[in-house]
Amino acid sequence: MSSNASNKSRRNRYAAPIGGVFIILCIVGFFTVVAACFNLTRSILDNSSQKQEYEEMLLPVVMFDPPPFEDPVNLRDTDLLQYSIWATVLGEKRDTYEYDDDLSLVVPSSDVDMTAYHLFGPDVTLKHDSFGDYEISYYYEEATKSYHVPVTTMTGFYIPSVEEIVKKGDVIQLKVGYIPPNNALNVDFSGKGNSEPAPDKYMTYELHKGKDGYYLYAIKDVEGATFLTGSDAVLPDDLLAQSETGDAAMPEDPTVSDPGSSLTEDGSSSDGEESAAENEEETEEESGEGEEESSEAEEQSDSSEDEESEDGSSESVFSGPVEG
């Protein structure tokens, strides 16, 4: 009897610690599952790595601020060459290329062709030749079938900042902001943070799915925004409406500077008419006063003549000899 009681008490003695261990494991497991779900949700919602991938893909195009287009086959041959050359220069083989005596990077045309295929799709065919302008020129050496690229002069160009990613079937639409950089060769997408400047404008880049991945198919204006010529700034619809309202409130005749004055139907100023009327009244008053003064002077002259005539008559009466 006593042995059974002792065995029972021994089992009860280990039950509490074992139960405590299980409770601790359950708590740890619960928080582990919660953390795993949180990280999974964050990874689904946070597509920063995907945005960075698209930014690196679009940099050789965005840096030159291209015009909107539909289908890359409609682009100029020189634009296709320039975008493809810089996509090659900024690609994975950048460190394998050599410099010539003019410090230009020598890039094989075969690498440029391959880059154009991945960037613009299978329908694009490059026409290799020298091109450029007075600021920058690309020399194509036929003997070596390579381009001499002046990379040291490429400063002050835009870099992309992907803001939104919208996927519709085999089409991906990207809202891309244009950020002015210092040097195209020193772009670090992973280092962008709170100090990143605001984009000068936004454009929509459309990617289509091909055999070997997505390629750039079109560049379009952002819907609901107006681009201003020169500064390329984006003016939203609400600010555009305010601007139009302000323009409508301005006076049509810029010569009207006094807000208190008003115009008559024939275009003359009412203030001018009032001042002219006052001047006429003053002139009439002055002329009336002058007429009164002249009439008074005439009356005084007549009275003096009458007095002289009376004096003369009296002298003629009393000046004669008195006859006895």
Backbone torsions as a table, in degrees:
resi	resn	phi	psi	omega
1	MET	NA	-45.9	179.8
2	SER	-67.8	-34.6	179.1
3	SER	-66.4	-40.1	177.3
4	ASN	-63.2	-39.3	179.0
5	ALA	-66.7	-39.0	179.8
6	SER	-67.6	-41.0	177.5
7	ASN	-62.7	-39.7	179.4
8	LYS	-65.4	-41.7	178.6
9	SER	-67.1	-33.2	178.5
10	ARG	-67.0	-40.6	178.0
11	ARG	-65.5	-41.2	177.9
12	ASN	-64.6	-30.0	179.9
13	ARG	-66.3	-34.6	-179.2
14	TYR	-89.1	-13.1	-176.2
15	ALA	-67.3	-41.3	-177.7
16	ALA	-65.1	-50.0	178.6
17	PRO	-61.8	-40.4	179.8
18	ILE	-65.3	-42.4	177.2
19	GLY	-62.1	-38.4	177.4
20	GLY	-63.5	-40.5	178.5
21	VAL	-62.5	-43.6	179.1
22	PHE	-63.8	-38.0	178.5
23	ILE	-64.7	-42.9	178.5
24	ILE	-62.6	-42.0	178.7
25	LEU	-63.9	-37.5	177.7
26	CYS	-64.9	-40.8	179.3
27	ILE	-64.7	-44.8	179.4
28	VAL	-62.4	-41.9	179.1
29	GLY	-64.8	-37.8	179.3
30	PHE	-62.1	-49.1	179.8
31	PHE	-67.0	-31.8	177.0
32	THR	-65.4	-42.5	178.4
33	VAL	-65.4	-41.4	178.7
34	VAL	-62.5	-44.2	179.6
35	ALA	-64.5	-39.2	178.7
36	ALA	-64.9	-41.2	177.8
37	CYS	-65.5	-38.8	178.9
38	PHE	-64.4	-45.9	179.4
39	ASN	-64.8	-36.4	178.3
40	LEU	-66.2	-43.6	178.7
41	THR	-64.0	-40.9	179.4
42	ARG	-65.3	-39.5	179.2
43	SER	-66.9	-32.2	177.9
44	ILE	-71.5	-42.7	-177.9
45	LEU	-77.4	-33.9	-177.9
46	ASP	-91.4	109.6	-179.9
47	ASN	-110.6	39.9	-177.8
48	SER	-62.4	-40.4	-179.6
49	SER	-64.8	-37.4	178.3
50	GLN	-68.9	-39.1	176.9
51	LYS	-62.5	-41.6	178.8
52	GLN	-63.3	-38.1	178.4
53	GLU	-62.5	-43.3	178.8
54	TYR	-68.8	-36.0	178.0
55	GLU	-62.6	-42.2	177.3
56	GLU	-65.9	-34.9	178.8
57	MET	-67.8	-40.7	-172.9
58	LEU	-90.8	-9.7	-178.1
59	LEU	-53.4	-47.9	-178.3
60	PRO	-62.4	-17.5	178.6
61	VAL	-95.1	-47.0	-176.4
62	VAL	-63.8	-34.1	-175.1
63	MET	-60.6	-22.3	179.4
64	PHE	-101.7	6.0	177.7
65	ASP	49.7	64.8	-175.0
66	PRO	-72.0	156.1	175.4
67	PRO	-75.0	158.6	176.6
68	PRO	-60.6	145.3	178.1
69	PHE	-152.2	161.3	177.0
70	GLU	-124.7	110.7	-177.8
71	ASP	79.0	116.9	-176.4
72	PRO	-62.6	-17.8	177.9
73	VAL	-65.8	-15.8	179.0
74	ASN	-87.2	-4.4	177.8
75	LEU	-75.4	158.4	176.1
76	ARG	-68.4	151.6	-179.4
77	ASP	-61.5	-39.5	-179.5
78	THR	-67.3	-35.3	177.1
79	ASP	-66.3	-44.4	177.8
80	LEU	-60.5	-41.3	178.4
81	LEU	-64.1	-45.3	-177.8
82	GLN	-63.7	-46.1	179.2
83	TYR	-63.2	-42.8	-177.6
84	SER	-69.4	-38.6	178.8
85	ILE	-62.3	-45.5	-178.3
86	TRP	-74.0	-28.3	172.1
87	ALA	-64.7	-33.7	176.9
88	THR	-73.1	-42.6	-179.7
89	VAL	-62.8	-37.5	-178.9
90	LEU	-89.3	4.4	-177.0
91	GLY	-84.7	-164.5	-174.4
92	GLU	-70.7	-25.9	-177.6
93	LYS	-90.2	12.5	-176.0
94	ARG	-56.5	-41.8	-176.4
95	ASP	-74.4	-11.3	-179.5
96	THR	-88.9	-10.9	-178.4
97	TYR	-85.3	150.7	-178.8
98	GLU	-106.2	164.3	178.3
99	TYR	-104.3	147.2	175.7
100	ASP	-90.8	-170.8	-177.6
101	ASP	-67.4	-23.1	178.6
102	ASP	-93.0	13.3	-179.5
103	LEU	62.3	28.3	172.0
104	SER	-96.0	143.1	-178.2
105	LEU	-81.8	130.8	-178.5
106	VAL	-93.2	115.7	-174.6
107	VAL	-119.5	123.2	178.5
108	PRO	-64.0	141.0	179.5
109	SER	-67.3	-26.3	178.1
110	SER	-64.7	-37.5	176.3
111	ASP	-67.8	-35.3	178.6
112	VAL	-66.4	-39.3	177.4
113	ASP	-62.2	-43.7	179.9
114	MET	-65.3	-40.1	178.7
115	THR	-64.9	-41.3	178.7
116	ALA	-62.4	-35.8	178.7
117	TYR	-62.9	-44.9	-178.8
118	HIS	-75.7	-28.0	-175.9
119	LEU	-85.3	-40.7	-174.1
120	PHE	-116.0	0.6	176.5
121	GLY	94.7	176.9	-173.0
122	PRO	-77.6	-12.4	-176.0
123	ASP	-84.9	-7.5	-176.4
124	VAL	-92.1	131.5	176.1
125	THR	-126.0	123.7	-177.8
126	LEU	-83.4	144.8	174.5
127	LYS	-111.2	101.0	-171.6
128	HIS	-74.0	128.2	178.3
129	ASP	-170.8	164.1	175.8
130	SER	-73.6	146.2	179.5
131	PHE	-158.5	171.3	178.5
132	GLY	143.6	-167.7	178.9
133	ASP	-143.1	-163.0	-176.0
134	TYR	-72.4	-17.7	-180.0
135	GLU	-88.9	-43.2	-177.4
136	ILE	-148.5	139.8	-179.2
137	SER	-136.8	147.7	179.3
138	TYR	-116.4	116.2	-177.8
139	TYR	-96.1	125.3	178.4
140	TYR	-101.1	118.7	-179.8
141	GLU	-93.7	111.3	-175.8
142	GLU	-66.7	-34.9	-176.6
143	ALA	-63.7	-43.1	-179.1
144	THR	-98.9	-4.8	-177.7
145	LYS	50.2	58.8	-178.7
146	SER	-147.7	156.8	178.3
147	TYR	-103.0	142.9	172.9
148	HIS	-102.7	109.0	-170.4
149	VAL	-104.8	120.6	178.6
150	PRO	-80.1	81.6	-173.6
151	VAL	-73.2	-22.6	-175.6
152	THR	-72.1	-16.3	-178.5
153	THR	-95.1	0.1	-175.2
154	MET	-87.8	88.6	177.4
155	THR	-132.7	157.4	175.9
156	GLY	72.8	34.6	-179.4
157	PHE	-110.3	159.8	-179.6
158	TYR	-68.9	152.6	168.1
159	ILE	-125.4	148.8	-175.6
160	PRO	-84.6	151.3	172.0
161	SER	-135.2	104.6	-177.0
162	VAL	-75.4	119.0	-177.7
163	GLU	-97.3	-38.8	-176.6
164	GLU	-138.5	148.3	176.3
165	ILE	-128.2	119.5	178.9
166	VAL	-124.8	122.1	-179.0
167	LYS	-108.7	126.6	178.1
168	LYS	-128.6	92.5	-178.2
169	GLY	67.5	-121.5	179.1
170	ASP	-94.0	15.0	-179.3
171	VAL	-120.7	133.9	176.6
172	ILE	-118.5	126.5	176.8
173	GLN	-107.9	129.2	-177.5
174	LEU	-118.2	129.4	171.0
175	LYS	-90.4	111.6	-171.0
176	VAL	-112.4	126.5	173.5
177	GLY	-92.4	145.4	-178.7
178	TYR	-101.3	112.3	-178.7
179	ILE	-111.6	126.6	179.1
180	PRO	-73.5	124.5	179.8
181	PRO	-100.2	-176.0	174.5
182	ASN	-94.8	-45.4	-177.1
183	ASN	-148.7	129.6	-175.8
184	ALA	-65.9	-25.7	-177.9
185	LEU	-82.5	-11.5	-176.7
186	ASN	-111.5	25.4	-179.0
187	VAL	-75.8	130.6	178.7
188	ASP	-126.4	98.6	-177.3
189	PHE	-67.2	-33.8	-177.6
190	SER	-71.1	-18.0	-177.6
191	GLY	-92.3	3.2	-179.3
192	LYS	-72.6	138.9	-178.1
193	GLY	-154.8	-141.4	-176.5
194	ASN	-68.2	-23.5	-178.8
195	SER	-83.6	2.9	-178.9
196	GLU	-66.6	129.3	179.7
197	PRO	-69.4	159.8	179.6
198	ALA	-73.3	143.6	178.5
199	PRO	-63.8	147.0	176.1
200	ASP	-73.9	-31.3	-179.6
201	LYS	-163.2	176.0	179.3
202	TYR	-130.4	146.9	174.4
203	MET	-138.6	157.7	177.5
204	THR	-102.1	121.7	177.3
205	TYR	-104.7	130.5	-176.4
206	GLU	-112.3	123.3	179.3
207	LEU	-108.7	137.1	176.1
208	HIS	-112.4	148.4	-178.3
209	LYS	-85.7	128.6	177.7
210	GLY	-116.6	-166.3	-178.7
211	LYS	-65.6	-38.0	-175.8
212	ASP	-109.5	21.6	178.8
213	GLY	124.0	-169.4	-178.2
214	TYR	-86.8	144.0	177.5
215	TYR	-133.9	160.0	-178.1
216	LEU	-74.8	123.6	-177.9
217	TYR	-111.4	-36.0	-174.7
218	ALA	-154.2	155.4	171.3
219	ILE	-126.3	126.8	-175.4
220	LYS	-130.4	159.3	173.5
221	ASP	-69.4	148.7	176.7
222	VAL	-71.2	131.5	-179.4
223	GLU	-66.8	137.8	178.4
224	GLY	82.4	15.8	179.3
225	ALA	-135.3	148.0	178.7
226	THR	-115.3	131.4	-177.5
227	PHE	-98.4	127.3	-178.1
228	LEU	-87.1	136.1	-179.2
229	THR	-69.5	137.3	177.5
230	GLY	99.3	-69.2	-179.2
231	SER	-84.6	-15.9	-179.8
232	ASP	57.5	34.5	178.4
233	ALA	-85.4	155.6	179.8
234	VAL	-100.9	127.0	178.8
235	LEU	-111.0	109.8	-179.5
236	PRO	-62.5	168.3	-175.7
237	ASP	-63.8	-38.7	-177.1
238	ASP	-68.9	-39.6	176.5
239	LEU	-68.6	-34.2	178.0
240	LEU	-64.1	-39.7	178.2
241	ALA	-65.3	-40.0	177.2
242	GLN	-63.7	-39.9	179.0
243	SER	-62.7	-43.7	179.2
244	GLU	-64.8	-37.8	177.7
245	THR	-64.2	-41.5	178.3
246	GLY	-64.4	-37.9	178.3
247	ASP	-66.4	-38.0	-179.1
248	ALA	-68.9	-27.4	-177.7
249	ALA	-79.3	-11.9	-178.6
250	MET	-75.1	147.7	180.0
251	PRO	-68.8	147.7	-179.1
252	GLU	-74.8	-35.0	-178.3
253	ASP	-95.8	109.5	-177.6
254	PRO	-71.3	-11.2	-179.0
255	THR	-76.2	-13.9	-179.1
256	VAL	-81.8	106.9	-178.6
257	SER	-105.8	-24.3	-179.4
258	ASP	-92.8	114.6	-178.2
259	PRO	-66.4	-19.4	-178.7
260	GLY	-83.2	-17.0	-178.8
261	SER	-85.7	153.3	-179.8
262	SER	-131.0	156.7	-178.3
263	LEU	-104.6	142.2	174.3
264	THR	-83.9	-178.5	-176.3
265	GLU	-66.1	-33.3	-179.0
266	ASP	-85.3	5.3	175.5
267	GLY	93.8	-5.5	-180.0
268	SER	-84.3	160.1	-177.1
269	SER	-87.6	134.9	177.8
270	SER	-67.2	-32.7	178.0
271	ASP	-62.2	-38.9	179.1
272	GLY	-64.9	-39.6	178.3
273	GLU	-64.2	-41.5	-180.0
274	GLU	-63.3	-44.3	179.7
275	SER	-64.4	-38.0	178.5
276	ALA	-64.3	-40.6	178.9
277	ALA	-63.6	-40.7	179.3
278	GLU	-64.0	-40.2	178.6
279	ASN	-63.0	-41.0	178.7
280	GLU	-63.1	-41.6	179.3
281	GLU	-62.6	-41.9	178.9
282	GLU	-63.8	-39.5	179.5
283	THR	-64.1	-41.4	178.6
284	GLU	-64.3	-40.3	179.2
285	GLU	-63.2	-43.5	-179.7
286	GLU	-63.6	-42.1	179.1
287	SER	-64.3	-36.9	177.5
288	GLY	-64.3	-42.6	178.3
289	GLU	-62.9	-38.7	179.0
290	GLY	-64.8	-39.6	179.0
291	GLU	-64.3	-40.2	178.8
292	GLU	-62.7	-42.8	-179.3
293	GLU	-64.7	-40.8	179.9
294	SER	-65.9	-37.6	178.2
295	SER	-66.6	-38.9	177.7
296	GLU	-63.3	-40.9	-179.9
297	ALA	-64.4	-39.1	178.3
298	GLU	-64.2	-40.5	179.1
299	GLU	-63.7	-42.3	178.4
300	GLN	-62.6	-40.2	179.7
301	SER	-64.0	-41.8	179.0
302	ASP	-63.4	-42.7	-179.3
303	SER	-64.5	-38.2	-179.6
304	SER	-67.7	-38.1	178.3
305	GLU	-64.6	-38.3	178.7
306	ASP	-64.6	-40.6	-179.4
307	GLU	-65.0	-39.8	-180.0
308	GLU	-64.9	-40.8	178.9
309	SER	-63.3	-38.9	178.4
310	GLU	-64.6	-42.8	179.4
311	ASP	-62.5	-40.5	-179.4
312	GLY	-64.1	-39.0	-179.8
313	SER	-66.9	-37.9	178.4
314	SER	-66.5	-38.1	179.5
315	GLU	-66.6	-39.2	177.6
316	SER	-63.9	-28.2	-179.1
317	VAL	-75.9	-42.9	-173.2
318	PHE	-96.5	-9.5	-177.5
319	SER	-85.9	-14.2	-179.8
320	GLY	-70.7	155.9	179.9
321	PRO	-68.0	142.1	-179.8
322	VAL	-85.9	115.0	-179.4
323	GLU	-80.4	134.4	-179.3
324	GLY	-60.5	NA	NA
